[in-house]
Amino acid sequence: MKSEDFVQQAYHCILQNDFMEAIRLFEEALVINPADAEIHYKCSITYARNNRIDKGIEHAEKALELAPGKVIYQYYLQHLKAMQLVHESKKQMDQMSSTSVVNLYRVVFLLKEAIELDPLNGEAYVWLALTYSELNEHAAAISTLKEGLYLMPEEQGLDKLLEQLKKRFRKYINDSLIE
């Protein structure tokens, strides 16, 4: 079979939501034609849809290496790297037994880097807002969450979260005035 045949079969599998088989078929196509940037790109997308960001990045990097002038490959690689940073940030937040300021600022750094790579990643803004709130940087939390809301207006629960952040900010201000 030709690589194009494997790609067509992979598309069929994607339409059936069988991403694992689609990945296998894209990988088969790459065995036949390892220098095809477009197949690497499509394989990257399919890995990402299957929550295998690491392999998605690997194939996106290869696609960009093979076709360095293809801007869409660069943007997609940045998007995947941003997703990876958000995932890492969430993991670090979940693993924190105590929310030390140093660890929280590490998370802020990762999330800001994610936003720099992909300014349309609404999830990065939400997590950055939550991290700012943990740091008692409530104005920054509210402002950042508003940006996330702008990017994800259909996302349920963000309006409620914004109200919670505003309430927490008012409490922080009131507590500061009492001291």
VMD Tcl script that builds the backbone (N, CA, C; Angstrom):
set m [mol new atoms 537]
animate dup $m
set s [atomselect $m all]
$s set {name element resname resid chain x y z} {
  {N N MET 1 A 0.830 -1.191 0.000}
  {CA C MET 1 A 0.000 0.000 0.000}
  {C C MET 1 A 0.874 1.254 0.000}
  {N N LYS 2 A 0.318 2.331 -0.545}
  {CA C LYS 2 A 1.005 3.622 -0.552}
  {C C LYS 2 A 0.644 4.388 0.718}
  {N N SER 3 A 1.482 5.348 1.053}
  {CA C SER 3 A 1.226 6.138 2.262}
  {C C SER 3 A -0.130 6.835 2.191}
  {N N GLU 4 A -0.528 7.276 1.005}
  {CA C GLU 4 A -1.827 7.949 0.845}
  {C C GLU 4 A -2.987 7.017 1.214}
  {N N ASP 5 A -2.835 5.725 0.940}
  {CA C ASP 5 A -3.871 4.758 1.293}
  {C C ASP 5 A -4.030 4.659 2.820}
  {N N PHE 6 A -2.890 4.633 3.510}
  {CA C PHE 6 A -2.946 4.591 4.973}
  {C C PHE 6 A -3.584 5.867 5.528}
  {N N VAL 7 A -3.254 7.012 4.920}
  {CA C VAL 7 A -3.822 8.289 5.366}
  {C C VAL 7 A -5.336 8.287 5.179}
  {N N GLN 8 A -5.789 7.808 4.043}
  {CA C GLN 8 A -7.239 7.749 3.796}
  {C C GLN 8 A -7.928 6.834 4.812}
  {N N GLN 9 A -7.320 5.712 5.105}
  {CA C GLN 9 A -7.888 4.813 6.110}
  {C C GLN 9 A -7.892 5.469 7.496}
  {N N ALA 10 A -6.844 6.232 7.765}
  {CA C ALA 10 A -6.769 6.946 9.051}
  {C C ALA 10 A -7.914 7.951 9.166}
  {N N TYR 11 A -8.196 8.672 8.076}
  {CA C TYR 11 A -9.330 9.615 8.075}
  {C C TYR 11 A -10.637 8.887 8.365}
  {N N HIS 12 A -10.799 7.740 7.761}
  {CA C HIS 12 A -12.006 6.955 7.993}
  {C C HIS 12 A -12.115 6.600 9.484}
  {N N CYS 13 A -11.019 6.211 10.080}
  {CA C CYS 13 A -11.016 5.870 11.507}
  {C C CYS 13 A -11.339 7.094 12.370}
  {N N ILE 14 A -10.830 8.243 11.986}
  {CA C ILE 14 A -11.126 9.471 12.731}
  {C C ILE 14 A -12.619 9.754 12.698}
  {N N LEU 15 A -13.233 9.573 11.534}
  {CA C LEU 15 A -14.679 9.785 11.420}
  {C C LEU 15 A -15.463 8.810 12.292}
  {N N GLN 16 A -14.871 7.683 12.589}
  {CA C GLN 16 A -15.493 6.668 13.459}
  {C C GLN 16 A -15.081 6.855 14.922}
  {N N ASN 17 A -14.327 7.929 15.196}
  {CA C ASN 17 A -13.793 8.218 16.541}
  {C C ASN 17 A -12.852 7.123 17.049}
  {N N ASP 18 A -12.206 6.448 16.133}
  {CA C ASP 18 A -11.230 5.423 16.497}
  {C C ASP 18 A -9.837 6.026 16.309}
  {N N PHE 19 A -9.442 6.866 17.271}
  {CA C PHE 19 A -8.190 7.601 17.148}
  {C C PHE 19 A -6.967 6.705 17.287}
  {N N MET 20 A -7.060 5.668 18.094}
  {CA C MET 20 A -5.913 4.765 18.244}
  {C C MET 20 A -5.579 4.082 16.917}
  {N N GLU 21 A -6.598 3.637 16.207}
  {CA C GLU 21 A -6.363 3.006 14.909}
  {C C GLU 21 A -5.878 4.041 13.904}
  {N N ALA 22 A -6.413 5.243 13.978}
  {CA C ALA 22 A -5.959 6.313 13.078}
  {C C ALA 22 A -4.476 6.600 13.310}
  {N N ILE 23 A -4.077 6.631 14.559}
  {CA C ILE 23 A -2.659 6.860 14.875}
  {C C ILE 23 A -1.807 5.749 14.278}
  {N N ARG 24 A -2.243 4.517 14.473}
  {CA C ARG 24 A -1.489 3.383 13.924}
  {C C ARG 24 A -1.338 3.512 12.409}
  {N N LEU 25 A -2.403 3.925 11.749}
  {CA C LEU 25 A -2.363 4.062 10.285}
  {C C LEU 25 A -1.476 5.221 9.849}
  {N N PHE 26 A -1.535 6.332 10.569}
  {CA C PHE 26 A -0.623 7.441 10.246}
  {C C PHE 26 A 0.831 7.004 10.436}
  {N N GLU 27 A 1.086 6.254 11.513}
  {CA C GLU 27 A 2.451 5.769 11.746}
  {C C GLU 27 A 2.889 4.827 10.627}
  {N N GLU 28 A 1.981 4.006 10.131}
  {CA C GLU 28 A 2.289 3.130 8.985}
  {C C GLU 28 A 2.627 3.965 7.756}
  {N N ALA 29 A 1.865 5.016 7.524}
  {CA C ALA 29 A 2.132 5.902 6.385}
  {C C ALA 29 A 3.513 6.539 6.519}
  {N N LEU 30 A 3.892 6.845 7.763}
  {CA C LEU 30 A 5.199 7.464 7.985}
  {C C LEU 30 A 6.352 6.471 7.815}
  {N N VAL 31 A 6.086 5.202 8.018}
  {CA C VAL 31 A 7.114 4.184 7.739}
  {C C VAL 31 A 7.434 4.202 6.249}
  {N N ILE 32 A 6.403 4.342 5.438}
  {CA C ILE 32 A 6.585 4.376 3.982}
  {C C ILE 32 A 7.158 5.709 3.526}
  {N N ASN 33 A 6.700 6.790 4.144}
  {CA C ASN 33 A 7.093 8.129 3.702}
  {C C ASN 33 A 7.446 9.006 4.915}
  {N N PRO 34 A 8.608 8.750 5.526}
  {CA C PRO 34 A 8.954 9.464 6.763}
  {C C PRO 34 A 9.257 10.953 6.567}
  {N N ALA 35 A 9.453 11.388 5.346}
  {CA C ALA 35 A 9.784 12.792 5.097}
  {C C ALA 35 A 8.563 13.617 4.693}
  {N N ASP 36 A 7.377 13.087 4.909}
  {CA C ASP 36 A 6.151 13.805 4.554}
  {C C ASP 36 A 5.680 14.626 5.752}
  {N N ALA 37 A 5.912 15.924 5.686}
  {CA C ALA 37 A 5.569 16.822 6.788}
  {C C ALA 37 A 4.070 16.816 7.075}
  {N N GLU 38 A 3.259 16.742 6.040}
  {CA C GLU 38 A 1.807 16.786 6.219}
  {C C GLU 38 A 1.303 15.568 7.000}
  {N N ILE 39 A 1.887 14.412 6.754}
  {CA C ILE 39 A 1.474 13.219 7.509}
  {C C ILE 39 A 1.889 13.361 8.975}
  {N N HIS 40 A 3.082 13.902 9.218}
  {CA C HIS 40 A 3.508 14.145 10.604}
  {C C HIS 40 A 2.543 15.107 11.293}
  {N N TYR 41 A 2.137 16.141 10.576}
  {CA C TYR 41 A 1.212 17.128 11.119}
  {C C TYR 41 A -0.123 16.473 11.463}
  {N N LYS 42 A -0.669 15.702 10.558}
  {CA C LYS 42 A -1.953 15.027 10.794}
  {C C LYS 42 A -1.840 14.014 11.932}
  {N N CYS 43 A -0.727 13.332 11.986}
  {CA C CYS 43 A -0.490 12.378 13.068}
  {C C CYS 43 A -0.419 13.127 14.403}
  {N N SER 44 A 0.215 14.280 14.393}
  {CA C SER 44 A 0.309 15.113 15.586}
  {C C SER 44 A -1.069 15.503 16.103}
  {N N ILE 45 A -1.921 15.930 15.214}
  {CA C ILE 45 A -3.281 16.323 15.590}
  {C C ILE 45 A -4.016 15.137 16.211}
  {N N THR 46 A -3.848 13.987 15.615}
  {CA C THR 46 A -4.563 12.806 16.099}
  {C C THR 46 A -4.046 12.371 17.465}
  {N N TYR 47 A -2.733 12.442 17.663}
  {CA C TYR 47 A -2.195 12.143 18.991}
  {C C TYR 47 A -2.770 13.111 20.026}
  {N N ALA 48 A -2.820 14.388 19.682}
  {CA C ALA 48 A -3.335 15.387 20.625}
  {C C ALA 48 A -4.803 15.119 20.960}
  {N N ARG 49 A -5.578 14.737 19.976}
  {CA C ARG 49 A -6.995 14.411 20.223}
  {C C ARG 49 A -7.132 13.209 21.145}
  {N N ASN 50 A -6.107 12.412 21.211}
  {CA C ASN 50 A -6.111 11.222 22.052}
  {C C ASN 50 A -5.358 11.476 23.367}
  {N N ASN 51 A -5.176 12.759 23.689}
  {CA C ASN 51 A -4.497 13.183 24.924}
  {C C ASN 51 A -3.067 12.669 25.044}
  {N N ARG 52 A -2.408 12.524 23.931}
  {CA C ARG 52 A -0.991 12.148 23.912}
  {C C ARG 52 A -0.183 13.353 23.413}
  {N N ILE 53 A -0.176 14.397 24.221}
  {CA C ILE 53 A 0.433 15.662 23.829}
  {C C ILE 53 A 1.920 15.485 23.540}
  {N N ASP 54 A 2.590 14.645 24.309}
  {CA C ASP 54 A 4.025 14.424 24.106}
  {C C ASP 54 A 4.316 13.919 22.689}
  {N N LYS 55 A 3.558 12.921 22.251}
  {CA C LYS 55 A 3.754 12.396 20.893}
  {C C LYS 55 A 3.269 13.401 19.852}
  {N N GLY 56 A 2.234 14.150 20.184}
  {CA C GLY 56 A 1.764 15.195 19.284}
  {C C GLY 56 A 2.847 16.234 19.040}
  {N N ILE 57 A 3.523 16.631 20.092}
  {CA C ILE 57 A 4.620 17.610 19.974}
  {C C ILE 57 A 5.746 17.026 19.135}
  {N N GLU 58 A 6.068 15.767 19.389}
  {CA C GLU 58 A 7.143 15.104 18.637}
  {C C GLU 58 A 6.864 15.163 17.128}
  {N N HIS 59 A 5.650 14.841 16.738}
  {CA C HIS 59 A 5.314 14.846 15.304}
  {C C HIS 59 A 5.167 16.277 14.761}
  {N N ALA 60 A 4.676 17.189 15.582}
  {CA C ALA 60 A 4.571 18.587 15.144}
  {C C ALA 60 A 5.962 19.175 14.914}
  {N N GLU 61 A 6.900 18.843 15.788}
  {CA C GLU 61 A 8.283 19.304 15.614}
  {C C GLU 61 A 8.884 18.734 14.334}
  {N N LYS 62 A 8.614 17.466 14.076}
  {CA C LYS 62 A 9.136 16.834 12.862}
  {C C LYS 62 A 8.527 17.480 11.621}
  {N N ALA 63 A 7.224 17.755 11.653}
  {CA C ALA 63 A 6.569 18.419 10.519}
  {C C ALA 63 A 7.213 19.781 10.264}
  {N N LEU 64 A 7.458 20.525 11.318}
  {CA C LEU 64 A 8.063 21.848 11.172}
  {C C LEU 64 A 9.507 21.746 10.694}
  {N N GLU 65 A 10.200 20.735 11.158}
  {CA C GLU 65 A 11.579 20.509 10.704}
  {C C GLU 65 A 11.604 20.223 9.191}
  {N N LEU 66 A 10.640 19.444 8.733}
  {CA C LEU 66 A 10.585 19.073 7.316}
  {C C LEU 66 A 10.056 20.206 6.426}
  {N N ALA 67 A 9.234 21.071 6.998}
  {CA C ALA 67 A 8.662 22.191 6.236}
  {C C ALA 67 A 8.718 23.453 7.100}
  {N N PRO 68 A 9.922 24.006 7.274}
  {CA C PRO 68 A 10.087 25.119 8.216}
  {C C PRO 68 A 9.305 26.390 7.845}
  {N N GLY 69 A 8.937 26.541 6.611}
  {CA C GLY 69 A 8.203 27.736 6.206}
  {C C GLY 69 A 6.701 27.639 6.408}
  {N N LYS 70 A 6.215 26.511 6.853}
  {CA C LYS 70 A 4.767 26.298 6.994}
  {C C LYS 70 A 4.314 26.862 8.348}
  {N N VAL 71 A 3.706 28.033 8.305}
  {CA C VAL 71 A 3.326 28.761 9.516}
  {C C VAL 71 A 2.326 27.981 10.367}
  {N N ILE 72 A 1.414 27.275 9.730}
  {CA C ILE 72 A 0.409 26.528 10.495}
  {C C ILE 72 A 1.061 25.465 11.364}
  {N N TYR 73 A 2.164 24.885 10.911}
  {CA C TYR 73 A 2.875 23.897 11.725}
  {C C TYR 73 A 3.462 24.570 12.968}
  {N N GLN 74 A 4.007 25.765 12.780}
  {CA C GLN 74 A 4.579 26.517 13.903}
  {C C GLN 74 A 3.491 26.859 14.919}
  {N N TYR 75 A 2.365 27.359 14.446}
  {CA C TYR 75 A 1.271 27.710 15.352}
  {C C TYR 75 A 0.756 26.486 16.097}
  {N N TYR 76 A 0.634 25.391 15.385}
  {CA C TYR 76 A 0.121 24.190 16.031}
  {C C TYR 76 A 1.100 23.664 17.080}
  {N N LEU 77 A 2.375 23.722 16.780}
  {CA C LEU 77 A 3.382 23.302 17.756}
  {C C LEU 77 A 3.298 24.186 19.000}
  {N N GLN 78 A 3.150 25.481 18.816}
  {CA C GLN 78 A 3.015 26.390 19.952}
  {C C GLN 78 A 1.752 26.051 20.754}
  {N N HIS 79 A 0.677 25.757 20.064}
  {CA C HIS 79 A -0.570 25.381 20.722}
  {C C HIS 79 A -0.370 24.131 21.587}
  {N N LEU 80 A 0.291 23.131 21.036}
  {CA C LEU 80 A 0.536 21.895 21.792}
  {C C LEU 80 A 1.443 22.138 22.995}
  {N N LYS 81 A 2.473 22.941 22.803}
  {CA C LYS 81 A 3.374 23.236 23.925}
  {C C LYS 81 A 2.631 23.997 25.019}
  {N N ALA 82 A 1.731 24.886 24.625}
  {CA C ALA 82 A 0.915 25.598 25.611}
  {C C ALA 82 A 0.022 24.621 26.365}
  {N N MET 83 A -0.585 23.685 25.645}
  {CA C MET 83 A -1.417 22.665 26.291}
  {C C MET 83 A -0.599 21.861 27.303}
  {N N GLN 84 A 0.620 21.532 26.917}
  {CA C GLN 84 A 1.495 20.761 27.794}
  {C C GLN 84 A 1.823 21.557 29.065}
  {N N LEU 85 A 2.069 22.854 28.912}
  {CA C LEU 85 A 2.375 23.701 30.072}
  {C C LEU 85 A 1.163 23.832 30.998}
  {N N VAL 86 A -0.017 23.963 30.424}
  {CA C VAL 86 A -1.228 24.036 31.250}
  {C C VAL 86 A -1.414 22.724 32.004}
  {N N HIS 87 A -1.225 21.621 31.310}
  {CA C HIS 87 A -1.345 20.301 31.951}
  {C C HIS 87 A -0.342 20.177 33.097}
  {N N GLU 88 A 0.879 20.595 32.860}
  {CA C GLU 88 A 1.919 20.533 33.897}
  {C C GLU 88 A 1.556 21.432 35.074}
  {N N SER 89 A 1.009 22.594 34.790}
  {CA C SER 89 A 0.605 23.524 35.852}
  {C C SER 89 A -0.495 22.916 36.713}
  {N N LYS 90 A -1.489 22.328 36.058}
  {CA C LYS 90 A -2.585 21.704 36.794}
  {C C LYS 90 A -2.061 20.570 37.671}
  {N N LYS 91 A -1.138 19.811 37.115}
  {CA C LYS 91 A -0.553 18.692 37.864}
  {C C LYS 91 A 0.191 19.216 39.096}
  {N N GLN 92 A 0.954 20.288 38.918}
  {CA C GLN 92 A 1.685 20.857 40.051}
  {C C GLN 92 A 0.731 21.396 41.109}
  {N N MET 93 A -0.354 22.034 40.674}
  {CA C MET 93 A -1.340 22.553 41.630}
  {C C MET 93 A -1.980 21.397 42.409}
  {N N ASP 94 A -2.298 20.312 41.725}
  {CA C ASP 94 A -2.920 19.160 42.377}
  {C C ASP 94 A -1.981 18.488 43.369}
  {N N GLN 95 A -0.678 18.529 43.083}
  {CA C GLN 95 A 0.299 17.827 43.916}
  {C C GLN 95 A 0.798 18.662 45.088}
  {N N MET 96 A 0.432 19.923 45.128}
  {CA C MET 96 A 0.912 20.778 46.211}
  {C C MET 96 A 0.185 20.420 47.497}
  {N N SER 97 A 0.948 19.952 48.464}
  {CA C SER 97 A 0.333 19.661 49.755}
  {C C SER 97 A 0.120 20.966 50.512}
  {N N SER 98 A 1.072 21.830 50.398}
  {CA C SER 98 A 0.902 23.179 50.940}
  {C C SER 98 A 1.173 24.143 49.788}
  {N N THR 99 A 0.369 25.145 49.720}
  {CA C THR 99 A 0.504 26.083 48.601}
  {C C THR 99 A 1.574 27.115 48.929}
  {N N SER 100 A 2.820 26.710 48.792}
  {CA C SER 100 A 3.916 27.629 49.064}
  {C C SER 100 A 3.962 28.685 47.964}
  {N N VAL 101 A 4.338 29.858 48.357}
  {CA C VAL 101 A 4.394 30.984 47.425}
  {C C VAL 101 A 5.343 30.682 46.272}
  {N N VAL 102 A 6.465 30.070 46.572}
  {CA C VAL 102 A 7.448 29.756 45.529}
  {C C VAL 102 A 6.837 28.820 44.490}
  {N N ASN 103 A 6.161 27.784 44.956}
  {CA C ASN 103 A 5.539 26.837 44.025}
  {C C ASN 103 A 4.438 27.498 43.209}
  {N N LEU 104 A 3.673 28.352 43.846}
  {CA C LEU 104 A 2.605 29.052 43.119}
  {C C LEU 104 A 3.185 29.959 42.049}
  {N N TYR 105 A 4.278 30.628 42.348}
  {CA C TYR 105 A 4.893 31.489 41.337}
  {C C TYR 105 A 5.515 30.679 40.196}
  {N N ARG 106 A 5.944 29.466 40.485}
  {CA C ARG 106 A 6.395 28.572 39.403}
  {C C ARG 106 A 5.236 28.274 38.458}
  {N N VAL 107 A 4.073 28.013 39.042}
  {CA C VAL 107 A 2.877 27.746 38.238}
  {C C VAL 107 A 2.516 28.998 37.426}
  {N N VAL 108 A 2.576 30.160 38.046}
  {CA C VAL 108 A 2.304 31.422 37.324}
  {C C VAL 108 A 3.238 31.540 36.120}
  {N N PHE 109 A 4.506 31.251 36.336}
  {CA C PHE 109 A 5.480 31.326 35.250}
  {C C PHE 109 A 5.103 30.391 34.100}
  {N N LEU 110 A 4.752 29.138 34.434}
  {CA C LEU 110 A 4.384 28.167 33.398}
  {C C LEU 110 A 3.143 28.628 32.632}
  {N N LEU 111 A 2.170 29.131 33.357}
  {CA C LEU 111 A 0.930 29.548 32.702}
  {C C LEU 111 A 1.122 30.794 31.846}
  {N N LYS 112 A 1.953 31.710 32.298}
  {CA C LYS 112 A 2.247 32.888 31.472}
  {C C LYS 112 A 2.975 32.471 30.194}
  {N N GLU 113 A 3.845 31.490 30.324}
  {CA C GLU 113 A 4.539 30.969 29.150}
  {C C GLU 113 A 3.540 30.313 28.193}
  {N N ALA 114 A 2.579 29.581 28.743}
  {CA C ALA 114 A 1.546 28.950 27.916}
  {C C ALA 114 A 0.747 30.010 27.166}
  {N N ILE 115 A 0.397 31.081 27.839}
  {CA C ILE 115 A -0.374 32.160 27.215}
  {C C ILE 115 A 0.443 32.863 26.146}
  {N N GLU 116 A 1.724 33.004 26.397}
  {CA C GLU 116 A 2.597 33.614 25.387}
  {C C GLU 116 A 2.658 32.743 24.132}
  {N N LEU 117 A 2.720 31.431 24.320}
  {CA C LEU 117 A 2.755 30.510 23.182}
  {C C LEU 117 A 1.418 30.464 22.452}
  {N N ASP 118 A 0.323 30.492 23.218}
  {CA C ASP 118 A -1.011 30.387 22.629}
  {C C ASP 118 A -1.957 31.348 23.354}
  {N N PRO 119 A -2.025 32.593 22.883}
  {CA C PRO 119 A -2.854 33.595 23.554}
  {C C PRO 119 A -4.351 33.284 23.529}
  {N N LEU 120 A -4.767 32.276 22.776}
  {CA C LEU 120 A -6.175 31.905 22.711}
  {C C LEU 120 A -6.517 30.709 23.600}
  {N N ASN 121 A -5.588 30.287 24.430}
  {CA C ASN 121 A -5.812 29.146 25.310}
  {C C ASN 121 A -6.549 29.623 26.562}
  {N N GLY 122 A -7.863 29.567 26.512}
  {CA C GLY 122 A -8.689 30.045 27.606}
  {C C GLY 122 A -8.435 29.322 28.913}
  {N N GLU 123 A -8.149 28.039 28.828}
  {CA C GLU 123 A -7.888 27.253 30.036}
  {C C GLU 123 A -6.671 27.797 30.795}
  {N N ALA 124 A -5.672 28.269 30.072}
  {CA C ALA 124 A -4.487 28.839 30.718}
  {C C ALA 124 A -4.862 30.074 31.532}
  {N N TYR 125 A -5.750 30.905 30.988}
  {CA C TYR 125 A -6.179 32.098 31.714}
  {C C TYR 125 A -6.938 31.720 32.987}
  {N N VAL 126 A -7.796 30.721 32.892}
  {CA C VAL 126 A -8.574 30.308 34.061}
  {C C VAL 126 A -7.645 29.809 35.166}
  {N N TRP 127 A -6.703 28.946 34.807}
  {CA C TRP 127 A -5.787 28.423 35.814}
  {C C TRP 127 A -4.864 29.502 36.362}
  {N N LEU 128 A -4.479 30.444 35.513}
  {CA C LEU 128 A -3.657 31.558 35.999}
  {C C LEU 128 A -4.468 32.400 36.987}
  {N N ALA 129 A -5.726 32.633 36.694}
  {CA C ALA 129 A -6.591 33.386 37.610}
  {C C ALA 129 A -6.700 32.673 38.960}
  {N N LEU 130 A -6.901 31.367 38.923}
  {CA C LEU 130 A -6.999 30.605 40.170}
  {C C LEU 130 A -5.694 30.664 40.966}
  {N N THR 131 A -4.589 30.612 40.263}
  {CA C THR 131 A -3.284 30.674 40.927}
  {C C THR 131 A -3.065 32.052 41.535}
  {N N TYR 132 A -3.402 33.101 40.797}
  {CA C TYR 132 A -3.309 34.459 41.353}
  {C C TYR 132 A -4.163 34.580 42.610}
  {N N SER 133 A -5.342 34.000 42.580}
  {CA C SER 133 A -6.225 34.059 43.747}
  {C C SER 133 A -5.576 33.384 44.949}
  {N N GLU 134 A -4.931 32.242 44.720}
  {CA C GLU 134 A -4.222 31.551 45.807}
  {C C GLU 134 A -3.108 32.416 46.382}
  {N N LEU 135 A -2.543 33.277 45.555}
  {CA C LEU 135 A -1.474 34.181 45.989}
  {C C LEU 135 A -2.017 35.472 46.596}
  {N N ASN 136 A -3.339 35.563 46.715}
  {CA C ASN 136 A -4.025 36.770 47.188}
  {C C ASN 136 A -3.782 37.969 46.280}
  {N N GLU 137 A -3.525 37.695 45.019}
  {CA C GLU 137 A -3.415 38.744 44.001}
  {C C GLU 137 A -4.768 38.789 43.283}
  {N N HIS 138 A -5.759 39.263 44.018}
  {CA C HIS 138 A -7.140 39.159 43.572}
  {C C HIS 138 A -7.463 40.023 42.357}
  {N N ALA 139 A -6.900 41.207 42.285}
  {CA C ALA 139 A -7.167 42.064 41.120}
  {C C ALA 139 A -6.645 41.384 39.852}
  {N N ALA 140 A -5.453 40.818 39.947}
  {CA C ALA 140 A -4.876 40.104 38.791}
  {C C ALA 140 A -5.725 38.868 38.466}
  {N N ALA 141 A -6.230 38.198 39.495}
  {CA C ALA 141 A -7.062 37.005 39.283}
  {C C ALA 141 A -8.333 37.379 38.525}
  {N N ILE 142 A -8.984 38.446 38.961}
  {CA C ILE 142 A -10.236 38.867 38.327}
  {C C ILE 142 A -9.987 39.303 36.889}
  {N N SER 143 A -8.968 40.094 36.693}
  {CA C SER 143 A -8.631 40.582 35.347}
  {C C SER 143 A -8.306 39.420 34.406}
  {N N THR 144 A -7.538 38.475 34.900}
  {CA C THR 144 A -7.140 37.315 34.090}
  {C C THR 144 A -8.337 36.433 33.771}
  {N N LEU 145 A -9.200 36.232 34.752}
  {CA C LEU 145 A -10.389 35.406 34.501}
  {C C LEU 145 A -11.308 36.077 33.482}
  {N N LYS 146 A -11.397 37.398 33.517}
  {CA C LYS 146 A -12.216 38.109 32.527}
  {C C LYS 146 A -11.691 37.861 31.115}
  {N N GLU 147 A -10.374 37.795 30.967}
  {CA C GLU 147 A -9.800 37.468 29.658}
  {C C GLU 147 A -10.192 36.045 29.252}
  {N N GLY 148 A -10.146 35.125 30.209}
  {CA C GLY 148 A -10.567 33.748 29.934}
  {C C GLY 148 A -12.033 33.675 29.548}
  {N N LEU 149 A -12.868 34.445 30.214}
  {CA C LEU 149 A -14.294 34.499 29.893}
  {C C LEU 149 A -14.517 35.021 28.477}
  {N N TYR 150 A -13.726 35.997 28.100}
  {CA C TYR 150 A -13.830 36.557 26.753}
  {C C TYR 150 A -13.519 35.489 25.704}
  {N N LEU 151 A -12.550 34.621 26.009}
  {CA C LEU 151 A -12.158 33.568 25.077}
  {C C LEU 151 A -13.105 32.369 25.104}
  {N N MET 152 A -13.776 32.164 26.230}
  {CA C MET 152 A -14.649 30.994 26.382}
  {C C MET 152 A -16.013 31.416 26.929}
  {N N PRO 153 A -16.752 32.231 26.198}
  {CA C PRO 153 A -18.022 32.747 26.728}
  {C C PRO 153 A -19.064 31.652 26.977}
  {N N GLU 154 A -18.946 30.534 26.302}
  {CA C GLU 154 A -19.925 29.464 26.453}
  {C C GLU 154 A -19.607 28.537 27.622}
  {N N GLU 155 A -18.465 28.708 28.229}
  {CA C GLU 155 A -18.024 27.803 29.295}
  {C C GLU 155 A -18.869 27.997 30.552}
  {N N GLN 156 A -19.545 26.955 30.936}
  {CA C GLN 156 A -20.400 26.999 32.121}
  {C C GLN 156 A -19.551 27.153 33.378}
  {N N GLY 157 A -19.993 27.955 34.275}
  {CA C GLY 157 A -19.344 28.057 35.577}
  {C C GLY 157 A -18.335 29.175 35.718}
  {N N LEU 158 A -17.874 29.755 34.622}
  {CA C LEU 158 A -16.857 30.800 34.752}
  {C C LEU 158 A -17.441 32.088 35.337}
  {N N ASP 159 A -18.691 32.394 35.015}
  {CA C ASP 159 A -19.328 33.574 35.613}
  {C C ASP 159 A -19.422 33.412 37.131}
  {N N LYS 160 A -19.783 32.209 37.545}
  {CA C LYS 160 A -19.875 31.925 38.982}
  {C C LYS 160 A -18.493 32.029 39.637}
  {N N LEU 161 A -17.486 31.514 38.968}
  {CA C LEU 161 A -16.124 31.606 39.477}
  {C C LEU 161 A -15.700 33.065 39.603}
  {N N LEU 162 A -16.049 33.884 38.622}
  {CA C LEU 162 A -15.718 35.308 38.682}
  {C C LEU 162 A -16.357 35.953 39.903}
  {N N GLU 163 A -17.601 35.630 40.171}
  {CA C GLU 163 A -18.280 36.179 41.352}
  {C C GLU 163 A -17.591 35.706 42.634}
  {N N GLN 164 A -17.146 34.454 42.672}
  {CA C GLN 164 A -16.434 33.938 43.843}
  {C C GLN 164 A -15.117 34.685 44.045}
  {N N LEU 165 A -14.408 34.958 42.952}
  {CA C LEU 165 A -13.146 35.699 43.056}
  {C C LEU 165 A -13.390 37.121 43.553}
  {N N LYS 166 A -14.439 37.751 43.054}
  {CA C LYS 166 A -14.776 39.105 43.509}
  {C C LYS 166 A -15.127 39.103 44.997}
  {N N LYS 167 A -15.873 38.097 45.432}
  {CA C LYS 167 A -16.243 37.972 46.838}
  {C C LYS 167 A -14.996 37.774 47.700}
  {N N ARG 168 A -14.116 36.928 47.223}
  {CA C ARG 168 A -12.863 36.672 47.954}
  {C C ARG 168 A -12.023 37.942 48.041}
  {N N PHE 169 A -12.017 38.732 46.969}
  {CA C PHE 169 A -11.287 39.998 46.947}
  {C C PHE 169 A -11.875 40.971 47.971}
  {N N ARG 170 A -13.213 41.082 47.999}
  {CA C ARG 170 A -13.860 41.983 48.970}
  {C C ARG 170 A -13.525 41.548 50.405}
  {N N LYS 171 A -13.557 40.247 50.653}
  {CA C LYS 171 A -13.225 39.739 51.985}
  {C C LYS 171 A -11.782 40.069 52.335}
  {N N TYR 172 A -10.895 39.908 51.378}
  {CA C TYR 172 A -9.474 40.214 51.597}
  {C C TYR 172 A -9.296 41.691 51.941}
  {N N ILE 173 A -10.001 42.556 51.218}
  {CA C ILE 173 A -9.915 44.006 51.472}
  {C C ILE 173 A -10.476 44.314 52.866}
  {N N ASN 174 A -11.630 43.761 53.188}
  {CA C ASN 174 A -12.246 43.998 54.496}
  {C C ASN 174 A -11.363 43.497 55.630}
  {N N ASP 175 A -10.789 42.309 55.463}
  {CA C ASP 175 A -9.891 41.767 56.478}
  {C C ASP 175 A -8.652 42.631 56.645}
  {N N SER 176 A -8.163 43.196 55.542}
  {CA C SER 176 A -6.978 44.057 55.598}
  {C C SER 176 A -7.282 45.366 56.316}
  {N N LEU 177 A -8.484 45.880 56.170}
  {CA C LEU 177 A -8.877 47.120 56.835}
  {C C LEU 177 A -9.036 46.936 58.332}
  {N N ILE 178 A -9.468 45.746 58.732}
  {CA C ILE 178 A -9.673 45.464 60.154}
  {C C ILE 178 A -8.344 45.366 60.878}
  {N N GLU 179 A -7.342 44.847 60.228}
  {CA C GLU 179 A -6.019 44.659 60.860}
  {C C GLU 179 A -5.373 45.951 61.017}
}
mol reanalyze $m
mol bondsrecalc $m
mol representation Tube
mol addrep $m
